[in-house]
Amino acid sequence: MSRAARGGILLLLLLMAGALPGTGLLAAAPLTAPTIVAGSAADEFDELNDLAATRRARPGPAPTAAPQQLILAELNPRRAPVPLGPVTYVPILYYHYIRINPSPLDRVGFSLSTPPAVFRMQMQYLADHGFHVVSLHQAVVAIKNHSGLPSRPVVLTFDDGYADFYTTAIPILQSHGFTATSFVISGRMGWAGFMTPNQVVAADGLGFTIGAHTVDHVALAAQTPARAAWEMKQSKLTLEGLLGHPVLDFAYPYGSFNAYDMAQARSLGFEAAASTMYGSAHSAGQLFDLSRMRIGGGLPLSYFARVVGGPPPTTGELNGSGSPGASPPTPTVKPSPTPPPSPSPSPTSLVPNRPISAFT
């Protein structure tokens, strides 16, 4: 073969390579939610499991900031689809931090934070007005079978597994005999600001439900099928190994999921998966995209009352002088950690938990 012919073939091969995504010569198209063929990602899934087995068991670095579009999507959720078939009404609330936002200029942090005093008033309101805080499992059973719930039912959930769920929220919940579900990011247990494995075990022993929230808090709909499946499965396995019993509840980080992720949640043995779409009416066909109502940002008690469908708060409740709570129940497991001191600053005013369109 002549030198010119060989050069022509080489040039043709280079041009063909440049037209292929992933070669480094042409940027690949943005990832979309693909149609999945069962078993097609087995090799990649095995590779991810091998990577998981070699991860060092030590706290990682501080979490990096999520892309703003993910935060905006969670802070400005869309309304859940109109339920089909028999409907069960129960507000499923979800919180993030129970704290005073440490940075007044951090509007995202503010929107995700409920000051302890405000949370205490909200729980007192529920107790004063005859609300029944039921477990997520109890609500799921009622939704699935369209069976009855106590009057004025409400479910309390907390996303991400922050340490203040254990140190701040649990004592307030215990004072009323309330229960709740904490969706834990399994890969961040022990990181600064997150519950330690011992705290997760202690919360479970106190009767609070631990749910899975992936390993790395990734937007599942933006992942490859194998990575999305691994994030869900591995978080479940890690928490089950820690707690010694099945973990049945899951929540999609940032409310990001697609039909494949819903099918994976079902096949992995979760009984329900929670979204960030808002709504309080549920049907049996929506157990893997459960709607919830976000609470945060120090919203006024009158707004909270409307979210849970209760009467306007009394003057005493608005002033923080409602009826005293019940005596704390006797815990089944004594927590070992000593709670850190509460931050000293307090917000000067409370603003409604309204959607945020931009940040400064």
C-alpha positions in Angstrom: 0.0 0.0 0.0 1.4 3.4 -0.9 2.2 6.1 1.6 -0.6 8.3 0.2 -3.1 5.5 0.6 -2.0 4.9 4.2 -2.3 8.6 4.9 -5.8 8.7 3.5 -6.9 5.8 5.6 -5.5 7.4 8.8 -7.2 10.7 8.0 -10.5 8.9 7.5 -10.1 7.1 10.9 -9.5 10.4 12.6 -12.5 12.0 11.1 -14.7 9.0 12.2 -13.3 9.2 15.7 -14.1 12.9 15.9 -17.7 12.2 15.1 -18.1 9.9 18.1 -19.2 11.2 21.5 -16.8 10.3 24.4 -13.7 10.3 22.3 -12.6 13.7 23.6 -12.9 15.2 20.1 -16.6 16.0 20.1 -18.6 16.8 23.2 -21.3 14.2 24.0 -25.0 15.2 24.0 -26.5 16.1 27.3 -27.7 13.1 29.3 -31.4 12.4 29.1 -33.5 9.8 30.9 -33.0 6.7 28.7 -35.2 3.8 28.0 -33.8 0.9 29.9 -33.5 -2.7 28.8 -33.3 -5.1 31.8 -29.8 -6.4 32.4 -28.2 -4.0 29.9 -26.2 -2.3 32.7 -25.1 -5.3 34.6 -21.4 -4.9 33.9 -21.3 -1.2 34.9 -23.4 -2.1 38.0 -20.8 -4.7 39.1 -18.0 -2.1 38.6 -19.8 0.3 40.9 -20.3 -2.4 43.5 -16.5 -3.1 43.3 -15.9 0.6 43.8 -18.2 0.7 46.9 -16.3 -2.2 48.4 -13.0 -0.3 48.3 -14.3 3.0 49.8 -12.5 3.9 52.9 -14.7 4.0 56.0 -13.9 7.5 57.2 -15.7 10.9 57.1 -15.3 12.6 53.8 -14.8 16.3 53.0 -17.5 18.9 53.5 -20.2 18.5 50.8 -19.9 20.6 47.8 -22.7 23.0 46.8 -25.3 21.6 44.5 -26.0 23.2 41.2 -28.3 26.1 41.6 -30.9 24.7 39.3 -31.3 21.6 41.6 -31.8 23.8 44.6 -34.3 26.0 42.7 -36.2 22.9 41.6 -36.5 21.8 45.2 -37.4 25.2 46.6 -40.0 25.7 43.8 -41.7 22.3 43.5 -44.4 21.6 41.0 -47.9 20.5 42.0 -48.4 16.7 42.1 -50.6 15.2 39.4 -54.3 14.8 40.2 -54.7 11.4 41.9 -56.5 8.7 40.0 -59.0 6.4 41.9 -59.8 6.5 45.6 -58.0 9.3 47.4 -56.6 9.5 50.9 -55.9 12.9 52.4 -52.9 13.2 54.6 -50.3 16.1 54.6 -46.8 14.7 54.5 -44.5 17.5 55.6 -40.8 17.6 55.0 -38.1 19.6 56.8 -34.4 19.9 56.3 -32.5 21.8 59.0 -34.0 22.5 62.5 -31.6 25.4 63.3 -31.1 29.1 63.2 -29.6 29.7 59.8 -25.9 30.6 60.6 -25.5 33.0 57.7 -28.2 35.8 57.3 -27.1 36.3 53.7 -27.6 32.6 52.8 -31.1 32.7 51.4 -31.0 29.1 50.4 -29.9 28.0 53.8 -32.7 30.2 55.3 -35.3 28.6 53.1 -34.2 25.1 54.2 -33.9 26.0 57.9 -36.7 26.0 60.5 -35.6 27.7 63.8 -36.1 25.5 66.8 -38.5 28.0 68.5 -40.6 28.0 65.3 -40.5 24.2 65.1 -41.6 24.0 68.8 -44.6 26.2 68.1 -45.6 24.1 65.1 -45.5 20.9 67.1 -47.4 22.6 69.9 -50.0 23.7 67.4 -50.5 20.1 66.2 -50.9 19.0 69.8 -53.3 21.8 70.7 -55.6 21.1 67.8 -56.0 17.4 67.9 -53.7 16.4 65.1 -52.6 12.8 65.0 -49.0 12.5 63.8 -48.8 9.1 62.1 -45.8 7.2 60.8 -45.1 7.3 57.1 -45.7 3.5 57.0 -49.1 3.9 58.6 -50.0 6.5 56.0 -48.7 4.3 53.1 -50.8 1.4 54.3 -53.9 3.7 54.4 -53.2 5.1 50.9 -52.6 1.7 49.5 -55.7 0.1 50.9 -57.8 3.3 51.0 -58.3 2.6 54.7 -59.0 4.9 57.5 -56.6 7.2 59.4 -57.1 9.0 62.7 -58.7 12.5 62.5 -56.5 15.3 61.3 -53.6 13.0 60.3 -50.2 14.4 59.4 -46.8 12.8 58.6 -43.4 14.4 59.5 -40.3 13.7 57.5 -36.8 15.2 57.5 -34.4 15.0 54.5 -30.7 14.5 54.4 -30.0 13.1 58.0 -28.7 16.3 59.5 -27.4 16.1 63.1 -30.0 18.6 64.3 -32.7 16.1 63.7 -31.2 14.1 66.5 -30.0 16.9 68.8 -32.9 19.3 68.4 -35.9 17.9 66.6 -36.2 14.6 68.5 -36.4 16.1 72.0 -39.3 18.4 70.8 -41.0 15.5 69.0 -40.6 13.3 72.1 -42.2 15.9 74.3 -45.5 15.4 72.4 -45.1 11.7 71.7 -44.7 12.4 68.0 -42.9 10.2 65.5 -41.1 11.0 62.2 -39.0 9.7 59.4 -35.5 10.8 58.7 -34.2 10.2 55.2 -30.4 9.6 55.6 -27.7 10.1 53.0 -25.8 7.0 53.8 -22.4 8.2 52.5 -22.5 11.3 54.7 -23.0 9.8 58.1 -20.4 11.2 60.3 -19.6 14.2 58.2 -19.7 17.6 59.8 -23.3 18.6 60.4 -24.7 15.1 59.7 -25.8 12.4 62.1 -23.1 9.9 63.0 -23.9 6.2 62.6 -24.4 5.9 66.3 -26.9 8.7 66.3 -28.8 7.0 63.4 -28.9 3.8 65.4 -30.0 5.7 68.5 -32.8 7.5 66.6 -34.0 4.2 65.2 -34.0 2.7 68.7 -36.1 5.6 70.0 -38.8 4.6 67.5 -38.1 7.1 64.7 -38.0 5.7 61.2 -34.8 5.8 59.1 -35.3 6.0 55.4 -32.8 6.0 52.5 -31.7 9.1 50.5 -29.0 7.6 48.2 -25.3 7.3 49.0 -24.1 10.7 47.6 -27.3 12.8 47.3 -27.2 12.9 43.5 -30.0 13.9 41.1 -31.1 10.5 40.0 -32.7 11.5 36.7 -29.3 12.9 35.6 -27.4 9.7 36.3 -26.7 6.7 34.1 -29.1 3.8 34.9 -26.4 1.8 36.6 -25.3 4.7 38.8 -28.9 5.6 39.8 -29.6 2.0 40.7 -26.4 1.7 42.7 -27.1 4.9 44.6 -30.5 3.6 45.7 -29.5 0.0 46.4 -26.3 0.7 48.2 -27.9 3.3 50.5 -30.5 0.7 51.4 -28.0 -2.0 52.1 -25.7 0.3 54.1 -28.5 1.4 56.4 -30.0 -2.1 56.7 -26.5 -3.4 57.7 -26.2 -0.6 60.3 -29.7 -1.0 61.8 -30.2 -4.7 61.5 -33.7 -4.6 59.9 -35.2 -3.7 56.5 -35.3 -0.1 55.4 -38.6 0.5 53.5 -38.8 4.2 52.8 -36.9 6.2 50.2 -36.8 9.9 49.1 -35.5 11.2 45.8 -32.7 13.9 46.3 -33.8 17.2 44.9 -37.1 15.5 43.9 -35.2 14.3 40.8 -36.4 11.0 39.4 -37.9 9.3 36.3 -39.9 6.2 35.5 -36.8 4.0 35.7 -36.0 5.3 39.2 -39.5 4.7 40.3 -39.3 1.1 39.0 -36.0 0.6 40.7 -37.4 1.8 44.1 -40.2 -0.7 43.8 -37.9 -3.6 42.7 -35.4 -2.9 45.5 -38.2 -3.5 48.1 -39.0 0.0 49.2 -42.7 0.3 50.0 -42.8 4.0 49.0 -40.7 6.8 47.6 -41.2 10.4 48.4 -40.9 13.3 46.0 -40.8 17.0 46.4 -44.0 17.6 44.4 -46.6 19.4 46.6 -50.0 18.0 47.5 -51.9 16.3 50.3 -54.2 14.0 48.3 -52.8 10.5 47.5 -53.8 7.4 45.6 -52.5 3.9 45.6 -50.9 4.5 42.2 -48.7 7.3 43.5 -46.8 5.4 46.3 -43.5 5.9 44.4 -44.0 9.6 43.7 -45.6 10.6 47.0 -46.3 14.3 47.2 -45.1 16.3 50.3 -45.4 19.8 51.7 -42.1 21.6 52.3 -41.7 23.4 55.6 -38.8 25.9 56.2 -37.7 29.5 56.2 -39.3 30.4 59.5 -42.8 30.6 58.0 -45.6 32.1 60.2 -47.7 29.7 62.3 -50.8 30.9 60.4 -49.2 29.6 57.1 -48.3 26.3 58.8 -51.9 26.0 60.0 -53.2 26.3 56.4 -50.7 23.8 55.1 -51.9 21.1 57.5 -55.5 22.1 57.1 -56.1 23.3 60.6 -57.9 26.3 62.2 -56.2 29.6 62.6 -53.8 29.6 65.5 -54.9 31.3 68.7 -53.4 34.5 70.0 -51.5 32.5 72.7 -50.1 30.2 70.1 -49.0 33.1 67.9 -47.2 34.5 71.0 -45.6 31.1 71.8 -47.7 30.5 74.9 -49.8 27.6 73.8 -50.7 24.6 76.0 -47.7 22.8 77.5 -46.6 19.6 75.8 -46.9 16.2 77.3 -44.1 14.6 79.4 -41.4 13.1 77.2 -41.9 9.3 76.7 -39.4 7.0 78.2 -36.8 6.2 75.4 -36.0 2.6 74.5 -32.4 3.5 73.8 -30.5 6.1 75.7 -28.7 8.5 73.3 -25.0 8.6 73.9 -23.9 11.8 72.2 -24.1 15.1 74.1 -26.0 17.7 72.0 -24.0 20.8 71.1 -25.0 24.2 72.4 -27.6 26.0 70.4 -26.5 29.0 68.3 -27.0 32.3 70.1 -28.3 34.5 67.3 -32.1 34.6 66.7 -34.0 35.9 63.6 -35.5 39.3 64.1 -38.5 38.5 61.9 -40.2 35.6 60.2 -41.1 35.7 56.6 -43.5 33.4 54.6 -42.0 30.2 53.1 -42.6 31.6 49.5 -40.8 30.4 46.4 -37.4 31.8 45.6 -36.5 32.8 42.1 -33.1 34.3 42.5 -30.3 34.5 45.1 -27.8 37.2 46.0 
